[in-house]
Amino acid sequence: VLLTDAVQVLAQAVYVGLFLLALARALRRPERANREIALFFGDASLIVLLGALGSVSPIGRLPLVVALGGALLLALPYLLLRLLDAFAGVRTAYLRGAEVGLAAVALGVFVLPMPQPLWYVVLAVAYFVVVAVYASVGFVRGGRRARGVTRRRLQAIGLGSAYLALDILTAGFAATLPAWAGVWMTLGGLLGLASGLSYGVGFAPPTWLRRAWQEPELRSFLERLPRLAHAADSASVVHELQSGAAATVGAAAAIGLWQEDEQVLRFYTAPDLRDRIAAAFGSQTTALGFRLNEQRDAFDLLPGHMAAGQAFAEQQPVYLPDAPAADPAHAAFYRMAGSLASLATPITAGSRRLGVLIVYAARAPIFADSDLELVQVLADQAAVVLESRLLSDEAARARAREEADRLKDEFLAAISHDLKNPLAAVRAVAQVLERRLQRDATIEPERLATALTNITLSTVQMASMVDQLLDYARLQMDRPLDLDRQPTDLVALARQTVSSYAGTSERHELRFETQAAAITGQWDRARLERALQNLIGNAVKYSPQGGQIVVRAWTEMEAGRLWGLLSVADQGLGVPAADLPRLFERFHRGVNVAGRIGGTGIGLATVRQIVEQHGGQVSVSSTEGQGSTFTVRLPLDGQPDAAPPPSPPGPAAGEGPTAGEPPPQPAGPPHLQPAWRGAGA
Amino acid sequence: VSSASRQPPRVLIVDDDARVRQAIQWALEGEGFVVETAADGQAALELAARRPPDLVLLDMTLPTLDGYGVAQALRRDHGPALPILAVTADGQAPEKARRVGAYAFVRKPFELDDLLAAVRAGLAEDAGQETRDG
């Protein structure tokens, strides 16, 4: 009996203590969730206090007081349901239903005579059990969906409800089996104590407990950080930071990266969010601070808009427990992104503003006061990683720019140098003829014919160079070529080009192989010839030891289309595997030849430009030290409109090959695949 | 002035562009020079070895062995007195000409009069040296 009393008093003290704590919190931060928690513990405390009153004073046994205790007990699951609504959401109809039920059974407590009729007792117990079980299950399910601290909190609340249900059950047993009353009472007291503690831990976890729960997630996040700065690309760094922050806080997280040149915060999100924003806001999109660019997996936000933009603009944390109410203009977005409660913190390294970290949840009580500090810590860590990432990116870009500038200068020097030879020939021939006419006024007809032929050939050569220069300028500006499509036979073109190279090198054996009589398509003959000249010229240049150079032409059916193929294989230096993905980029040259064999780094970029404008692809397979094979594929069915955009190479992210479309190139660079979801700004 | 100088001067043209080569050849032959032509450095050295020229018109950008290599080999085989006239198409003509020890340079595309004047100046200097030496 003494033990039973002690346990019961302890359970009562826990409920009253938790009520006082919750009340203090609700007064300090009068958010809805805090009020609901205080209400719930207030109700529970009143129930235990009235129970205690009944055992020490006759006032507690007055019918009205007993009825009041009963009504308060019946209200408990309803208050739990309201809490579930605050934490995870409950359908309004269910809430209204619970209210009507509560009013009905509570009325019964006051008006029906004691002992109450059986039908009423059954009804009241049924009401209590249904609402309590629904709310408990709701918390447990919410916990399953959540992670980190939030998961544990919601699980604790579900556990508290289970203890409470068992507690009520033992009270029933105590009433029906009086012989064992003492045991039931002790057990009930223990269960009450356990439920009180579980509720306390779930609804109002003390800071030390939150910290302990967050510690493993925070630790693993911090352990991953040093490696992050070396990740393959900035997007995967952002992705890692987001998921680390989300796991640590137990909510969703998003990072907006500040784009200095465009003056926007860029969020990498689920691909559909950008389109949903466009669909939801229409003409309002710009006015609300969104900037939707062509990048489908990202959207931009102007500083000053929404929690994230505000935190960035003001450079201090912004906490919106009820974002739709605080910022009604963006309410639809907050609901769409599931970020009804938002906590945004600027990511800033020293004076350099890098972006903003936003932690968000569908419900406000997910966050506690200590989360503000935690998010600040996470944002500071993110700043360190992002800054070092930016610095190394900038250094790499500067190096690439310098290299590109140098190669551009070399290219221009080379082409202007090459232009001067035919120019010199024309001028010299003309002046020789002029001199001759001045002296004796006669020129031998053969010499005159040769001279005129030389002039013509020189101007043809110059015209071709100027064409190349113009194509080069288009390539520089990523502008399409103006293709002159006409029936062109790949076999004849290749045979002629190969024979024009024959004899230019003694060390190389140049051969053309084909089984086809003709492969005729609607192509730009001059450009294809230039592409092939580039490939053969490269094969000669990059096999300084000589060897065979084999040009082949054939046709293939693939993806339901007929393709004309041309390949150029050499036995030269080959391309290092690391250079393969970028080989067709302008000014990019293999590390094994850059600085050792002269070149402008423009040839293969030109080849790719020409081939892709024809709707085809160029690929390379190579083993360093053994040679390279370049293969050009051109659509034979002549669908000029099916041409893919000239660059970048490879299939667009997120788009699989569709019927009638060429299959993706194996040699394309790995594409950014944004695999994470989440937004909320 | 010795009687040897009555012989028409021999000029070797080294240029990989056939049409440029031919135009210069016509011009020089029209002035009474004996002209030999080479399309690359190796051929130039072989020709010069067979019959030493009085002057070399040397293009700076040649395949395989470039202008510097050719100039170096010519100096080695024929001594420092052999006049070399550098012909270039790029912007650094003066510097390149100095590096190969050419007495002058001509930029492509050139005025025929300038080229002929430069050739005559080179031969005169050569003749002057021979006179002084002899």
Interface residues (C-beta under 8 A of the other chain):
Chain A: A413 S416 H417 D418 K420 N421 P422 L423 A424 A425 V426 R427 A428 V429 Q431 V432 R435 R436 R439 R447 T450 A451 N454 L457 S458
Chain B: D17 R19 V20 Q22 A23 I24 W26 A27 G30 T61 A89 D90 G91 K108 P109 F110 E111 L112 D113 L115
